[in-house]
Amino acid sequence: MTELQRRMTPEKLMSDPGDASGTPFEKSKEYRLWTKKYEYPTDPKLAVARFLDMNDAHYLAWIRRILPLADRPYPEALAGLTAISREADRHVADPDYSLAVISIGMWSNLPVTKARLQARAETVRTAAALLTWKTRHGHFPDSLAECLHPTPLDPFDLHALRYRKEGEGFVLYSVGEHGKFDGGRLGRKPRGNEYLFRYPRPVYTGK
């Protein structure tokens, strides 16, 4: 974002980085008060250079803390990113941080997006193992532990995926990002944030 602004900033100058309306960066009384408040240079070119450099520095510092979280389990990654987001929110009015705060917001869904993909993949893989078990034993197991070692984990809470038999079939599911999903009811179409595998596949009617 800052590199784009550097390329788009004309040599003459520019706009006040502290004013989202794009007020011309001029040596007005308001501008002098702004530079004094935030201890910025009064020269507009120097002020914009500081604005972009400081935002780059703070963004990179946050990114160095965010990237390792991508490899951590969902609960830990969520807690870490939430802490960074709260820290960023405390600086939202500071021009040294304003672009960095906006950019950090783009990472806010990283933990949940990763966990969603893992939940979808894990339910499908585990369901395939359950179907294989039935072909060998003639029935579904009473528990996942009977079928798989170690028991597949739900990425959202790091406990075993939930499994229950339903008639001649089963439902396998993740508790989801809010930790409250219970597998739903047979015949109710799953919502977009519900990750499950139900067998036999139901036929949904209506909306």
Contacts in CASP RR format, 6 or more apart in sequence:
PFRMAT RR
TARGET T0000
AUTHOR 0000-0000-0000
METHOD contacts of the structure
MODEL  1
MTELQRRMTPEKLMSDPGDASGTPFEKSKEYRLWTKKYEYPTDPKLAVAR
FLDMNDAHYLAWIRRILPLADRPYPEALAGLTAISREADRHVADPDYSLA
VISIGMWSNLPVTKARLQARAETVRTAAALLTWKTRHGHFPDSLAECLHP
TPLDPFDLHALRYRKEGEGFVLYSVGEHGKFDGGRLGRKPRGNEYLFRYP
RPVYTGK
1 99 0 8 1.000
1 102 0 8 1.000
1 103 0 8 1.000
2 52 0 8 1.000
2 55 0 8 1.000
2 56 0 8 1.000
2 59 0 8 1.000
2 99 0 8 1.000
5 52 0 8 1.000
5 99 0 8 1.000
6 52 0 8 1.000
9 48 0 8 1.000
13 25 0 8 1.000
13 44 0 8 1.000
13 45 0 8 1.000
13 48 0 8 1.000
14 25 0 8 1.000
14 44 0 8 1.000
14 45 0 8 1.000
14 48 0 8 1.000
15 22 0 8 1.000
15 23 0 8 1.000
15 24 0 8 1.000
15 25 0 8 1.000
16 22 0 8 1.000
16 23 0 8 1.000
16 24 0 8 1.000
16 25 0 8 1.000
16 31 0 8 1.000
16 34 0 8 1.000
17 47 0 8 1.000
17 48 0 8 1.000
17 51 0 8 1.000
17 52 0 8 1.000
17 95 0 8 1.000
17 98 0 8 1.000
17 99 0 8 1.000
18 34 0 8 1.000
18 51 0 8 1.000
18 95 0 8 1.000
18 98 0 8 1.000
23 30 0 8 1.000
25 31 0 8 1.000
25 44 0 8 1.000
25 47 0 8 1.000
25 48 0 8 1.000
26 44 0 8 1.000
27 42 0 8 1.000
27 44 0 8 1.000
31 42 0 8 1.000
31 44 0 8 1.000
32 42 0 8 1.000
34 40 0 8 1.000
35 41 0 8 1.000
35 42 0 8 1.000
35 47 0 8 1.000
38 94 0 8 1.000
38 95 0 8 1.000
38 96 0 8 1.000
40 47 0 8 1.000
40 50 0 8 1.000
40 51 0 8 1.000
40 95 0 8 1.000
41 47 0 8 1.000
41 50 0 8 1.000
50 96 0 8 1.000
51 95 0 8 1.000
51 96 0 8 1.000
51 99 0 8 1.000
52 99 0 8 1.000
54 95 0 8 1.000
54 96 0 8 1.000
54 97 0 8 1.000
55 96 0 8 1.000
55 97 0 8 1.000
55 98 0 8 1.000
55 99 0 8 1.000
55 100 0 8 1.000
56 100 0 8 1.000
58 91 0 8 1.000
58 96 0 8 1.000
58 97 0 8 1.000
58 100 0 8 1.000
59 99 0 8 1.000
59 100 0 8 1.000
59 103 0 8 1.000
59 104 0 8 1.000
62 84 0 8 1.000
62 88 0 8 1.000
62 100 0 8 1.000
62 104 0 8 1.000
65 84 0 8 1.000
66 81 0 8 1.000
66 84 0 8 1.000
66 104 0 8 1.000
66 107 0 8 1.000
66 110 0 8 1.000
69 76 0 8 1.000
69 77 0 8 1.000
69 80 0 8 1.000
69 81 0 8 1.000
69 110 0 8 1.000
69 111 0 8 1.000
70 77 0 8 1.000
70 110 0 8 1.000
70 114 0 8 1.000
73 155 0 8 1.000
73 158 0 8 1.000
74 111 0 8 1.000
74 112 0 8 1.000
74 114 0 8 1.000
74 115 0 8 1.000
74 155 0 8 1.000
74 156 0 8 1.000
74 158 0 8 1.000
75 156 0 8 1.000
75 157 0 8 1.000
75 158 0 8 1.000
77 110 0 8 1.000
77 111 0 8 1.000
77 114 0 8 1.000
78 111 0 8 1.000
78 112 0 8 1.000
81 107 0 8 1.000
81 108 0 8 1.000
81 110 0 8 1.000
81 111 0 8 1.000
84 104 0 8 1.000
85 104 0 8 1.000
85 105 0 8 1.000
85 108 0 8 1.000
88 97 0 8 1.000
88 100 0 8 1.000
88 101 0 8 1.000
88 104 0 8 1.000
88 105 0 8 1.000
89 101 0 8 1.000
91 97 0 8 1.000
91 100 0 8 1.000
91 101 0 8 1.000
92 98 0 8 1.000
92 101 0 8 1.000
112 177 0 8 1.000
114 155 0 8 1.000
115 155 0 8 1.000
115 156 0 8 1.000
115 176 0 8 1.000
115 177 0 8 1.000
116 177 0 8 1.000
116 193 0 8 1.000
116 195 0 8 1.000
118 155 0 8 1.000
119 154 0 8 1.000
119 155 0 8 1.000
119 156 0 8 1.000
119 174 0 8 1.000
119 176 0 8 1.000
119 195 0 8 1.000
120 195 0 8 1.000
122 152 0 8 1.000
122 153 0 8 1.000
122 154 0 8 1.000
122 155 0 8 1.000
122 161 0 8 1.000
122 174 0 8 1.000
123 161 0 8 1.000
123 172 0 8 1.000
123 173 0 8 1.000
123 174 0 8 1.000
123 195 0 8 1.000
123 196 0 8 1.000
123 197 0 8 1.000
124 197 0 8 1.000
125 152 0 8 1.000
126 144 0 8 1.000
126 148 0 8 1.000
126 152 0 8 1.000
126 161 0 8 1.000
126 163 0 8 1.000
126 172 0 8 1.000
126 197 0 8 1.000
127 172 0 8 1.000
127 197 0 8 1.000
127 199 0 8 1.000
129 147 0 8 1.000
129 148 0 8 1.000
130 140 0 8 1.000
130 141 0 8 1.000
130 144 0 8 1.000
130 147 0 8 1.000
130 163 0 8 1.000
130 170 0 8 1.000
130 172 0 8 1.000
130 199 0 8 1.000
131 199 0 8 1.000
133 140 0 8 1.000
133 141 0 8 1.000
133 147 0 8 1.000
134 140 0 8 1.000
140 165 0 8 1.000
140 169 0 8 1.000
140 170 0 8 1.000
141 147 0 8 1.000
142 165 0 8 1.000
143 163 0 8 1.000
144 151 0 8 1.000
144 152 0 8 1.000
144 160 0 8 1.000
144 161 0 8 1.000
144 163 0 8 1.000
145 151 0 8 1.000
145 160 0 8 1.000
151 160 0 8 1.000
151 161 0 8 1.000
152 160 0 8 1.000
152 161 0 8 1.000
153 159 0 8 1.000
153 160 0 8 1.000
153 161 0 8 1.000
154 160 0 8 1.000
154 161 0 8 1.000
154 162 0 8 1.000
154 174 0 8 1.000
154 175 0 8 1.000
154 176 0 8 1.000
155 174 0 8 1.000
156 174 0 8 1.000
156 175 0 8 1.000
156 176 0 8 1.000
156 177 0 8 1.000
156 179 0 8 1.000
157 175 0 8 1.000
157 179 0 8 1.000
159 175 0 8 1.000
161 172 0 8 1.000
161 173 0 8 1.000
161 174 0 8 1.000
162 172 0 8 1.000
162 173 0 8 1.000
162 174 0 8 1.000
162 175 0 8 1.000
162 182 0 8 1.000
162 183 0 8 1.000
163 170 0 8 1.000
163 171 0 8 1.000
163 172 0 8 1.000
163 173 0 8 1.000
164 170 0 8 1.000
164 171 0 8 1.000
166 186 0 8 1.000
166 198 0 8 1.000
168 200 0 8 1.000
169 199 0 8 1.000
169 200 0 8 1.000
170 198 0 8 1.000
170 199 0 8 1.000
171 183 0 8 1.000
171 184 0 8 1.000
171 186 0 8 1.000
171 196 0 8 1.000
171 197 0 8 1.000
171 198 0 8 1.000
171 199 0 8 1.000
172 196 0 8 1.000
172 197 0 8 1.000
172 198 0 8 1.000
173 181 0 8 1.000
173 182 0 8 1.000
173 183 0 8 1.000
173 184 0 8 1.000
173 194 0 8 1.000
173 195 0 8 1.000
173 196 0 8 1.000
173 197 0 8 1.000
174 181 0 8 1.000
174 195 0 8 1.000
174 196 0 8 1.000
175 181 0 8 1.000
175 182 0 8 1.000
176 193 0 8 1.000
176 194 0 8 1.000
176 195 0 8 1.000
177 193 0 8 1.000
181 194 0 8 1.000
181 195 0 8 1.000
181 196 0 8 1.000
183 194 0 8 1.000
183 196 0 8 1.000
184 190 0 8 1.000
184 194 0 8 1.000
184 196 0 8 1.000
186 198 0 8 1.000
186 202 0 8 1.000
187 202 0 8 1.000
187 204 0 8 1.000
188 204 0 8 1.000
189 204 0 8 1.000
189 207 0 8 1.000
190 196 0 8 1.000
END
